Amino acid sequence: MNARAAASEVAGRLAAAGIEDARFEAELLAREAGGISRAQYFAGSQLTPEATETLANWAERRESREPATYITGHREFFGREFGVGRGVLVPRPETELLVELGIVELDTDPRAIVLEVGTGSGAVAVSIAAERPAATVIATEVSVEAIAFARSNATRHAPGLLLLLGDLAAPVAHASVVLANLPYIPRWEIDALEPEVSKWEPRVALDGGVDGYELIRKLILDCASRLKPRLLALEVGFGQAEDVAGILRAAGVEPWFVKDLAGIDRIVCCRWK
């Protein structure tokens, strides 16, 4: 079957299932199933019978609102391909801001120890370690499922990354830079999110407790009492920056914000001196 014709059929099914950007996602699935480039797709490449069967299976899975990234098994992040799947949060583009902040700190001091807390797929820590292979980069993760993805991605892109299984920053005695994209969704809001998130992404990577700040608050207190990093950078959700800033001020430091491409205060930063 012609790949574009097959994608058109899939797009109709996805649209009927209530999926936004159904045409784009159908094209993506068709190209992935057929192993063809975008240029080949528009040039009228044919799908093999095996690829056609794979696409039909993938379309059914996507209709059930399984994220396309889980179906294809990978996601691009900071110019590299990362393996992902059920059990790990899908890396978002805005999280690349944490990578940029980590790199800036290493360029200022190449001996700085960079710690990513709650690494998930390893996207942030792996990206920093791959960009600055001589640096000391550490990542922690509480989920056994997630750290397996992180280990695989580190093996591929940054074998020097140190991965530790444990709660937040507890496994680490010292870090100059602490980066984290911790769960920040209030527990009661999770079930109201789109099915791709609420039904498929791991609850442990979403649940920020009653107010959304449970783990963020815990990490801030640990930094204030023990680690005292020269930079703490926390990714937060829409409208949460001021609340997190208040927690930091209560811990004795003055925060500042980094905006994402949409102009949202996405990262809350502070320094201990």
N, C-alpha and C positions, 0 to 999 in steps of 0.2 A: 504494500500500500504506500502511496505517496505520503511523506511525513507531514506535509502541510494539511492535506485532506484529513489525515488521522487526527492531527491536533485540532482541527476545526470541529470535528465530532466530539472530541474530549472537552473542548471549551464549552460546548452547549451543555454537556452533562454537569460540568463544574459550576456554570452559571446557575443552573437549575438548583444546585445544592447550596446556593447562596454565597459562593466564593467570589470575592472581589478579584479583579485582574485575572479573570478566568482564562482569557485568551493568552495572556503572557505566560501563565502557569502551564497551560496546555502545551504551548510551544516548548517551554523548558523541559517538561516531562518527555515530550516526543524526541527532542534532541538528545536527552540523556539516555532514553531507552535505545535509541538507534546509534548512539556513539558518534553523532555527527555535529559539525560546527554550525554556527548560525548561517554562514555563507552557503554551506551545503544544504541546509534546510530550505533556504529561499531559492536555491538553484533547482529544487525539485527532487532531492534525494529520496530514494525508496527505503522503506523499512522492511527488513527481513521478516519472515514469519515469526521468528523468535522474538524480535524486537516488538512486533505488533502485539504479541501475546503479553510481553512484559508491560507495554504501555496500557493495555486493557486492565491488567492487574493493578498497576499504579493508579489509574484513573479511579478504580473502585475504592482504593485506599484513600485517595484524596477526597472523594465524595464523602467519606466518613469523617472528614475534617482532620485527618492525620496531616501534620505539616509536610509540605513538599520536601523540605530539607531532610526530614527523617526518611522519607521515601528514597531520595537519591543518595542519602548517606554522607553528604558533605556540604560544607558552606565556606564561601570565600570570606576571609577576614584579614585585613591589613596586607593584602596582596598575596596571601597564601591560602591553600586549600586545607580545611580542617575536617577531620572525620567527626560526625555527630550522629546521634540516634536517640531513641527513647531512653531516658535516664539521664540526659544532660540538656541543659538550657541551650537553645539556639543562640549563637553570638549575634548581637545587634550592631549595626554600623556605629551608633553613637558611643559604644564601648571602646572604640578605637581611640577615643580621647585619653583613656587611661594609659594606653600604649605610648602615645605621644608624650604624656607627662613623665612616664618612667624613663623614656629615652633622653629627654631634656635633663633630668637629674643625673643620669649616667654620664652625659656629655660634660656636665659641670664637674662631676667627681666620678671617674671611672671605677673607683674602689667602693663606691656605695653598694650596699646590699639591698636589693629590691625584693620585696615580698608581695606576692599577690595572695590575698586571702579569699578562699572560696573559688578556686580556679575553674571549676566546671570542666569544660572541654579543653582548658588550658590556653584558650585563644590569646589572652592578654600576656601571660607569663611566657608562653612559647614565642610569641611575636617579639617581645623585648629581648629574650635570650637569643633569638635568631638574628635580630638586628645588631646586637652587641654581644657576640659570642664570648668575649673575654670577661664579661661581667659576671658577678655572682647574683643569680636570680633563683628565688625559691618560690614555690607555690604550695599552698595547703588546700585540702579538700576533705570534707567530712563524709561524702558519699563514695562508697566503693565502686559503684557503677560509673560515676562521673570520672573518678581518677583513672579508671581503665582507659577511657577516651583520651584523657590528658596525657597519659603515658604513651599511648600510641602516637598522638600528635607530636609529642616531644621527641620521640624516637625518629620521626620523619624530618622534623625541622630544627630541633634544638636539643641534641642529646646531652648537652651540659646542664640542662635545667634540673634542679633538685626538687622532687615531688615528695610531699609528706602527707600522710593520712592523719587527720586530726581536726579538732574543733577550732575554727577561726585561727588566731595567731598563737594558740597554746603550744604547738610543737617548736616554736622558734624563740630563741633567747635574745636575739638582737636583729634589728632591721633599720636601715637608714631611711628607706622609702617603703611605705605601705599603701598598696592599691587594692581596692575592693569594689566589686559589683555584687553586693549582698542582696538577699531577698528583701524587697521593700514594699510588697503589696500587703495591705491589711488582710488578715485571714478571712474576714467576712466578705471581702470583695472578689475573691478568687473565682468562685463559682459563676460570677456574673461576667467574667471575661470571655472573649471569643473562644470557641471550642478548641481551636488549635493550641491555645495556652491552657485553659482550665482542665481539659480532658486528656491532654497528651504530654505537656511539659511537666517535669517532676515537681511535685508539691514542695519538696524540700528546697528547691531553688526559687520558689515564688513566695513562700509564707514568711512574712515579716512580723508575725505575731499580731496581737490585737490592734495595735496602732500602725504597724508597718515598720517600726524602728527598733524592734527587739534586738536583732543581731547587730545592727548599726550601733546602737547604744552600748552594747556589750563590747564591741571592738574599740569604740572610742574610749571607754573606761580603761580597757587594757592598755591602750596606747598612752593614756594620761598617767597611769600608775606605774607602768613597767617599761614599755618599749620606747616611748618618747621619740618617735621618728622625726627626722627633719622635714618630712613631707608625709601627710596622710591625705589620700585622695579617694573620695567615696562617690560612686555613681548613685544617683537618686532618681525617683520618678517625678513626673510632672507635678509641680506645685509643692514638692517636699523640701526644696532647698532651704527655705527659711526655718523650717522645723529642725532640720539637722544642724543648721548653723546655731540654733539655740542650744542644742545639746553640746556642741563644741564650746560655745561661750561658757556654759556652765562647767565645762572641764578645764577652763582657764586659758583657752586659745582663741585667737581671732580668725574667723573663716573668710574665705573668698570663693567666688563662683567661677566656673568655666562653662560657657554656653555651647550648646551643640549647633548644628547647621540650621536648625529651626528657630534658633534664638532662645531656646529653653535653658534655664540654669540646670545643667545636667550633672556637673561634678562639683562637689563641695570639698574644698581643700583647706588645710591648715598646716602650721609648722610649730614644732616644739623647739625651743632654743636651749 
